[in-house]
Amino acid sequence: MPELPEVEVTRRTLLKFIKNKVIENIKINNSNLRFKIPENFKKIIIGQKIVNILRRSKYILIYLKNNYVIISHLGMSGKFLIKNNCYKNFLKTSYYSNEFSSKHNHLEFIFSNNFRVIYNDPRRFGFFILDEASKLEFNKFLNKLGPEPLGRNLKKNYLISKMKLTQRTIKTLLMDQSFISGIGNIYANEILFLAKIKPNKISSRLNLVEITRLYLSISKVLKRALKLGGSSIKDFKSLVGQKGRFQNEFKVYDREDLKCLRTRCPGLIARVVSQGRASFFCNQCQN
């Protein structure tokens, strides 16, 4: 599942190419995604200018001039693709790779000159819903999300106050979207390695030094992942076909039985599975 860096890369690319453009038409090839595409989807969207594109947790929010917002979640395998038939003053080449089967092109946003943004999703676990901008604070997908981990929204005192009240493991807590928004399995593993904290440590048992390391590690790992375009483990690419590169810097994720990369650490990377999720950690330097 795409996590914050991959969703943010997608958002930034969409913003670059379709902000202030008018949606001239929509082609719905399959409305049966995780939730059925609303019947009024076309009526509300066609003819509207895109005025902004934001992200909240792992959701992409496409703001329209009529004050409606398209809320999109990529699910497990969803991705946006660009199909451009007009090269002049836009892209030197069109990006639409045949590696993505067209039978999974469920939704197509059509702009001028037949420029298209296509939603492709083999597992159909992503979705699109509509809401009014003035009502987003009450939206059931958004109203219980925790603070964003980047910028000024996440405070160390928030971590201290929340963590002392729970007996959940720190990795489980990091992946709870009501605690912090956007962190999934990959980045939780990498954050905890940098913070030198074992994934199964009970959150309330972390001391102030460990919480401080965790607080700094969250920002450092996510910012680095964003700079490198996210992680391309399977088929994630940006809308213009660029793979992320953060997977080349994984310290623990998917490195079972390999030597720890921390200087002078003799440890090996261990792997344990809990509730269907794999945790990777160094058996020596993470405590």
C-alpha positions in Angstrom: 0.0 0.0 0.0 1.4 3.4 -0.9 2.4 5.4 2.2 2.8 9.1 2.9 5.8 9.7 0.6 4.3 7.8 -2.4 1.0 9.6 -2.0 2.7 12.9 -1.6 4.8 12.3 -4.8 1.5 11.5 -6.6 -0.1 14.7 -5.2 2.7 16.9 -6.3 2.8 15.5 -9.8 -1.0 15.9 -10.2 -0.7 19.5 -8.9 2.0 20.2 -11.4 0.1 19.0 -14.4 -3.6 19.5 -13.8 -4.0 22.4 -11.4 -6.1 25.2 -13.0 -7.2 22.8 -15.8 -10.8 22.1 -16.6 -12.1 18.5 -16.5 -13.8 18.3 -19.9 -15.1 14.8 -19.6 -14.9 11.6 -17.5 -14.8 8.1 -18.7 -15.9 5.5 -16.1 -14.8 2.1 -17.3 -15.6 0.3 -14.0 -17.5 2.0 -11.2 -17.1 -1.0 -8.8 -14.0 0.0 -6.8 -13.8 -0.4 -3.0 -16.9 1.8 -3.0 -19.1 2.3 -6.0 -18.4 5.6 -7.8 -21.3 7.9 -6.9 -24.0 8.3 -9.6 -23.7 12.1 -9.5 -19.9 11.9 -10.0 -20.0 13.1 -13.7 -22.6 15.7 -13.1 -20.7 17.4 -10.3 -17.2 17.2 -11.9 -17.5 17.7 -15.6 -16.8 21.3 -16.6 -15.1 22.1 -13.3 -11.7 23.7 -12.9 -9.2 22.1 -10.5 -8.2 24.8 -8.1 -5.9 22.9 -5.7 -4.7 19.4 -4.8 -3.9 18.6 -1.2 -3.0 15.5 0.8 -4.3 14.3 4.2 -2.7 11.2 5.5 -2.9 8.8 2.5 -5.8 10.6 0.9 -5.6 12.9 -2.1 -8.0 15.8 -2.0 -8.8 17.4 -5.4 -10.5 20.8 -4.9 -12.9 21.9 -7.6 -14.1 25.5 -8.4 -17.7 24.5 -7.4 -16.5 23.9 -3.8 -16.7 20.1 -4.1 -13.7 17.9 -3.3 -12.8 14.6 -4.9 -11.4 12.4 -2.1 -9.2 9.6 -3.5 -7.5 6.7 -1.8 -5.1 4.5 -3.8 -5.8 1.4 -1.8 -3.3 -1.4 -2.2 -2.4 -1.1 -5.9 -4.0 2.1 -7.2 -2.0 4.6 -9.3 -2.6 7.5 -11.5 -1.1 7.5 -15.1 -0.7 10.2 -17.6 -1.7 9.7 -21.2 -0.8 12.7 -23.3 -1.5 13.0 -27.0 -0.3 16.5 -27.4 3.4 16.9 -26.8 3.9 20.5 -27.7 4.9 22.7 -24.7 4.0 20.0 -22.2 5.9 16.7 -22.1 8.6 15.6 -24.6 7.1 12.2 -24.6 3.8 10.7 -23.4 4.0 8.5 -20.3 1.7 5.6 -20.5 3.4 2.3 -20.1 2.0 -1.0 -21.4 3.2 -2.7 -18.2 0.0 -1.5 -16.7 -2.9 -3.5 -18.2 -5.6 -1.2 -19.7 -8.2 -3.6 -18.3 -7.5 -2.1 -14.9 -8.0 1.5 -16.2 -11.2 2.2 -14.2 -11.5 5.9 -14.4 -10.2 8.5 -16.9 -10.2 12.3 -16.4 -10.1 14.0 -19.8 -8.7 17.5 -20.3 -8.1 19.6 -23.3 -6.2 18.2 -26.3 -7.2 14.7 -25.1 -4.7 14.9 -22.2 -5.8 12.2 -19.7 -5.2 11.3 -16.1 -6.1 7.6 -15.7 -6.7 5.7 -12.5 -5.4 2.2 -12.8 -6.0 -0.3 -10.0 -5.7 -4.1 -10.4 -7.0 -4.9 -6.9 -9.8 -2.3 -7.0 -9.3 -1.4 -3.3 -8.9 2.3 -4.0 -11.9 4.6 -4.2 -13.2 8.0 -5.1 -15.9 9.9 -3.2 -17.2 13.4 -3.3 -17.8 15.9 -0.4 -18.2 19.6 0.0 -15.1 21.6 1.0 -17.0 23.1 3.9 -17.9 19.7 5.3 -14.5 18.0 5.2 -13.9 18.3 8.9 -16.9 16.0 9.4 -16.0 13.5 6.7 -15.8 10.0 8.2 -12.5 9.2 6.4 -10.8 12.4 7.5 -12.3 13.5 10.8 -10.4 11.1 13.0 -6.9 11.3 11.5 -4.0 12.2 13.7 -1.5 15.1 13.0 0.6 15.1 9.9 4.1 13.9 10.7 5.8 16.6 8.6 5.7 20.4 9.2 4.7 21.9 12.5 1.6 19.8 13.3 3.4 17.0 15.1 4.8 18.1 18.5 7.1 16.1 20.8 4.8 16.8 23.7 1.9 15.2 21.8 3.9 12.0 21.5 4.8 12.0 25.2 1.2 12.5 26.3 -0.3 9.9 23.9 2.3 7.2 24.4 2.2 7.1 28.2 -1.5 6.2 28.0 -1.2 3.1 25.8 0.0 -0.5 26.2 0.3 -1.0 22.5 3.6 -1.7 20.9 5.3 1.3 19.4 5.2 0.0 15.8 1.4 -0.6 16.1 1.0 2.9 17.4 3.0 4.5 14.7 0.8 2.8 12.0 -2.4 3.9 13.7 -3.7 6.7 11.5 -5.6 8.3 14.4 -2.3 8.7 16.2 -0.1 10.0 13.3 -1.3 10.3 9.7 0.4 8.6 6.8 2.9 6.2 8.3 2.6 2.6 7.1 4.6 -0.6 7.6 7.7 0.3 5.5 8.4 3.6 7.1 7.5 2.5 10.6 10.3 -0.1 10.4 12.8 2.4 9.1 11.9 5.1 11.6 12.2 2.7 14.5 15.7 1.5 13.3 16.9 5.1 13.1 15.5 5.7 16.6 17.1 2.5 18.0 13.8 1.2 19.3 12.6 -2.3 18.9 9.2 -2.5 17.1 7.5 -4.6 19.9 8.5 -2.3 22.7 5.4 -1.1 24.7 4.8 2.6 23.9 4.3 3.6 27.6 7.7 2.2 28.5 9.7 4.6 26.2 11.7 7.1 28.1 12.2 10.8 27.1 15.5 10.1 25.3 13.8 7.4 23.2 10.8 9.6 22.4 13.0 12.4 21.4 14.9 10.1 19.0 11.6 8.8 17.7 10.3 12.3 17.1 13.4 13.3 15.1 13.5 10.0 13.2 9.9 10.4 11.9 10.8 13.7 10.2 14.2 12.6 9.0 13.0 9.3 7.4 9.9 10.7 5.7 11.8 13.8 4.4 14.5 11.6 2.9 11.9 9.3 1.3 10.2 12.3 -0.2 13.4 13.7 -1.6 14.1 10.3 -3.3 10.6 10.0 -4.8 9.3 7.4 -2.4 9.9 3.6 -2.4 9.4 1.5 -5.5 9.2 -2.1 -4.1 6.7 -3.5 -6.6 5.2 -1.2 -9.3 5.1 2.2 -7.8 6.1 5.0 -10.1 5.3 8.7 -10.4 2.7 9.8 -13.0 5.6 10.5 -15.4 7.1 7.0 -15.0 9.8 7.7 -12.5 10.6 5.1 -9.9 11.3 6.0 -6.3 14.8 5.4 -4.9 14.3 5.2 -1.2 14.2 1.4 -1.3 17.9 1.6 -2.1 18.5 3.1 1.3 16.4 0.7 3.4 18.3 -0.1 6.6 16.0 -2.9 7.8 12.9 -3.4 5.6 13.1 -6.7 3.6 16.8 -7.3 4.8 16.2 -10.4 6.9 19.4 -12.1 8.0 21.6 -9.4 6.5 24.2 -7.5 8.5 23.2 -4.4 10.3 24.3 -1.3 8.4 25.0 0.7 11.6 28.7 1.4 12.0 30.3 -1.1 14.4 27.1 -3.0 15.1 27.6 -6.8 14.9 23.9 -7.5 14.7 21.8 -9.1 12.0 18.3 -8.0 10.8 15.6 -10.1 12.2 12.0 -10.5 10.9 8.9 -11.3 12.9 5.3 -11.4 11.8 2.5 -10.0 13.9 -1.1 -9.5 12.8 -0.1 -10.2 9.2 2.6 -7.5 9.2 6.3 -8.1 9.0 8.6 -6.2 11.3 12.3 -5.9 10.6 14.8 -4.8 13.2 18.4 -5.2 14.3 18.7 -7.8 17.0 21.6 -5.9 18.6 21.2 -2.1 18.4 17.4 -1.7 18.7 16.3 -2.0 22.3 
